[in-house]
Amino acid sequence: MLAGALWTALPAAAATVQVEVDGIEPGGGPVRVTLCQGGLSEAACARGDEAPASAGRILFTFQGVPPGTYAVAAYQDANGNGRLDRTGLGLPLEPYGFSGSVGRRTRPDFAEAAFGLREPGGTLRVRLARALPRR
């Protein structure tokens, strides 16, 4: 009985999440990737990383991530202004992508992008694409 109580009191081990981003446009700005928990808002996607767009594919690694339910959001900041540019209607103007089965025709939904993370972790792929043709 005491062993069971100790087992449940121990904190869950941290995991590693590797995110492979492809579909990167050559000559574009940096690629930004965020790990989101509980939603896809900026506040829910506080943990992120950035890398120069030097290849068609980049591997990002997030270490020490507690087990739980997460989603990944990524975009290529083509003009280097630090944000995902949008039209007046809210459609992204730069290449972007999400984990899971999020489509490009509707507003992103956390439930569709979500994945369960357990220790030791895992690797997932996010493909960047444009919602609108390049201007």
Disulfide bonds with the S-S distance in Angstrom:
Cys36-Cys45 2.01
